[in-house]
């Protein structure tokens, strides 16, 4: 799957959500477990040391003489530090002969300067004795850091004029245990994240595989493979969606088949009708030509009627030919007969054949060559120029320009232009812009046939209004359509006479 900052696949989004949820859960659980264990470890160590310190302080100082000597204090401090809790002791008190003595169990590590002043103040503060406070002095403790190592420091004053004792216990082992626990929890979090990613991948595959199959089936259905169906198993929401897709595809297939059969029947009817009309029209045309030749010798009252019959017969002929041409396009049997064409010569021949030389201005260089179907190009030009002359205003200007790989022919008139509500419909079959003239000399198929002939060349025709006034029809064709895939079928043989397809 392609991935960009603006488009992230559903699979990746699911995996990210799973990973984030798992990471949040693992980190939260690890943090809670770490703090609970940390509190339990430190509290257990701290309580054991403080209880032992309180007991040994009472036992060791209770047998001291009053007042004690400095060696007595030192001996008591060494005795207290020799317990299994492995802490250092500092005893401070007034000794015989006057003065104070500080007796540490480790002179290099534990001196009074190590003890925080706030702790010293709290230990030496005498509290009022009452029912809620039976002792004037209490045991206080605090965690400190010395040279980057954690320690527990505590102190208490012996009641009855005894010395003040301080404890200093290293928490390095506890910190090592907690660090080990932290690493273990971190590794567990990482493993949980990896496991969640694998589970997310499996879950995404389970969820997205049916969605992917549904997407593939929808694409095949969009490509016209209406027999596409999904294999359905299970009763979950995706299974229901697949069943709905199958029912929709089946309904669509039936509808399309019905419409296709109706369209084919309609095309056959038009083709058969046009073909059947050609035989009587041939006879009628022959009769009208004889009547037209004898028009000068006919009664003046009959001549207009004869002229009307002749013109209407020609119009009917054109309509039949155009219907047959449209039928070929609808059936896909129209194909190109390519030749090298000089565009300027082709346009001149089209204008000259229809006696439009005085009404059309040509702006085209000689020698512009293109490989096109000359007959179909003539049909396009005849319809565009004839439409401009009929519904626009003279002069009609035809200009030709070329690019590296395309040919552009613009047909512009000097009429009032095309109403904005008409522009989207000028190439529609049988479209008449004005309801006041439902009968006109054209069939309403000319511009649609011109557009089909442009499409079969791989080109396009657009209609617009010129800023200087009048309508502009622009024909764009490739200069070489030999590489285009030709439609299957026989070449069209209709005359492609110009007809009315819209109004300028």
Secondary structure, 3 states (H helix, E strand, C coil): CCCCCCCCCHHHHHHHHHHHHHHHHHHHHHHHHHHHHHHHHHHHHHHHHHHHHHHHHHHHHHCCCCCCCHHHHHHHHHHHHCCCCCCEEEEEEECCCCCEEEEECCCCCCCHHHCCHHHHHHHHCCCCCCCCCCCCCCCEEEEEEECCEEEEEEEEECCCCCCEEEEEEECHHHHHHHHHHHHHHHHHHHHHHHHHHHHHHHHHHHHHHHHHHHHHHHHHHHCCCCCCCCCCCCCCHHHHHHHHHHHHHHHHHHHHHHHHHHHHHHHHHHHHHHHHHHHHHHHHHHHHHHHHHCHHHCCHHHHHHHHHHHHHHHHHHHHHHHHHHHHHHHHCCCCCCCEEEEHHHHHHHHHHHCCCCCCEEEECCCCCEEEECHHHHHHHHHHHHHHHHHHCCCCEEEEEEECCCEEEEEEECCCCCCCHHHHCCCCCCCCCCCHHHCCCCCCCCHHHHHHHHHHHCCCEEEEEECCCCCEEEEEEEECECCCCCCCCCCCCCCCCCCCCCCCC
